[in-house]
Amino acid sequence: MFVLSDGVGLAEIWDMFENLTFESRQALFDIQLVQGDSKDLVFAFNDDAGNPMTLNGYTIRMDIKSEDKLSAPAVLEKTLANGLSVEANNLTISFGAETKPLKLDTYYYDILFSKDGKEARLVAGRLLIKNSITI
């Protein structure tokens, strides 16, 4: 089960693609940010019984694009070395000053998980950049 820090439950992650309950095999989650603000989102991954599933050993990347197309260039990229962190079954996505130059607009993202030659984009959605009065 995929659980956002506010308790929203979604689906099982690795046993991987066969056991996800979403037809598209992606959990959809929209993120709203105020331009330039610091914000951490924590996603917890658990099995169907509610037991934590460790994310150690996975390569994880998040691309943010201005268009919902594979060919569109990324305006931001987050990796485990830059804006993503893992502790046990929790994936934390950190946002901050890197969002200041983004236009007030809707962007699109997905999060790619890879391990042992398998890849899955398990979470996707829109990133909504809202206006900041003070920069």
C-alpha positions in Angstrom: 0.0 0.0 0.0 1.2 3.5 -0.8 0.3 6.0 1.9 0.9 9.7 1.8 1.8 11.3 5.1 -1.8 12.6 5.5 -3.0 9.0 5.6 -4.3 8.6 2.0 -3.9 4.9 1.1 -3.3 3.6 -2.4 -1.7 0.3 -3.5 1.1 -2.3 -3.0 4.4 -1.4 -4.6 7.1 -4.1 -5.3 6.1 -7.6 -5.9 5.9 -5.2 -8.2 3.8 -4.5 -11.2 1.4 -7.5 -11.0 0.0 -6.5 -7.6 -0.7 -2.8 -8.1 -4.4 -2.2 -8.0 -4.6 0.8 -10.3 -5.5 0.1 -13.9 -2.8 2.5 -15.1 -0.4 1.1 -12.5 0.2 4.6 -11.2 -1.1 6.4 -8.2 -2.2 9.9 -9.2 -1.4 12.7 -6.8 -1.4 16.5 -7.5 1.0 18.7 -5.6 0.4 22.4 -4.9 3.4 24.6 -4.1 3.8 28.3 -3.5 6.6 29.6 -5.7 9.9 29.3 -3.8 8.4 27.9 -0.6 10.1 25.0 1.3 7.9 21.9 1.5 8.6 18.3 2.2 6.2 15.6 1.2 6.5 12.1 2.7 5.2 9.0 1.0 5.1 5.8 3.0 5.1 2.4 1.2 3.5 -0.6 2.9 2.4 -4.1 1.9 -1.3 -5.1 1.8 -1.0 -6.1 5.5 0.2 -2.6 6.4 3.8 -3.7 7.1 6.5 -1.2 6.0 8.3 -2.1 2.7 11.9 -0.9 2.7 12.9 1.3 -0.2 16.7 0.8 0.3 18.4 -0.4 -2.9 16.0 1.3 -5.3 17.1 4.0 -7.7 14.4 6.7 -7.6 14.0 9.7 -9.9 11.4 12.4 -10.3 11.1 14.4 -13.5 9.0 17.6 -13.6 8.1 18.8 -17.1 6.0 21.6 -18.6 4.2 19.2 -20.9 2.7 15.7 -20.2 5.0 14.1 -22.8 8.0 11.8 -22.6 9.9 13.9 -25.2 9.4 17.2 -23.2 12.6 18.4 -21.5 12.6 18.3 -17.7 12.4 21.7 -15.9 13.4 20.1 -12.7 14.8 16.6 -11.9 15.0 15.2 -8.4 17.2 12.1 -7.5 18.3 10.5 -4.2 21.3 12.8 -4.3 19.2 15.9 -5.0 15.8 16.5 -3.4 14.7 12.9 -2.7 15.6 10.9 0.4 14.7 7.5 1.6 14.4 6.2 5.2 13.1 2.7 5.6 9.7 2.7 3.8 9.4 6.5 3.5 10.3 8.6 0.4 10.6 12.3 1.1 10.4 14.8 -1.7 11.9 18.2 -0.8 11.0 21.4 -2.6 12.5 24.9 -2.0 14.2 27.7 -3.8 14.5 25.7 -7.1 10.8 26.5 -7.7 11.3 30.3 -7.6 12.1 30.6 -11.3 9.2 28.4 -12.4 6.3 30.2 -14.0 2.9 30.2 -12.4 1.6 27.2 -14.3 0.8 23.5 -14.2 3.6 21.1 -14.6 3.6 17.3 -14.8 5.7 14.8 -12.9 6.2 11.1 -12.4 8.4 9.1 -10.0 10.5 6.3 -11.5 11.5 3.4 -9.3 14.1 0.9 -10.6 15.6 -2.2 -9.1 17.0 -5.4 -10.5 16.4 -4.4 -14.1 12.7 -3.6 -13.5 11.3 -0.1 -13.8 7.9 1.4 -12.8 6.5 4.9 -12.6 4.4 4.3 -9.6 3.3 7.9 -8.7 2.4 10.7 -11.2 0.4 13.8 -11.2 0.4 17.6 -11.7 2.6 20.1 -9.9 0.7 23.3 -9.5 2.9 26.4 -8.9 0.9 29.2 -7.2 1.7 32.8 -6.8 4.0 34.2 -4.1 3.5 37.8 -3.2 6.9 38.1 -1.4 10.0 36.8 -3.1 
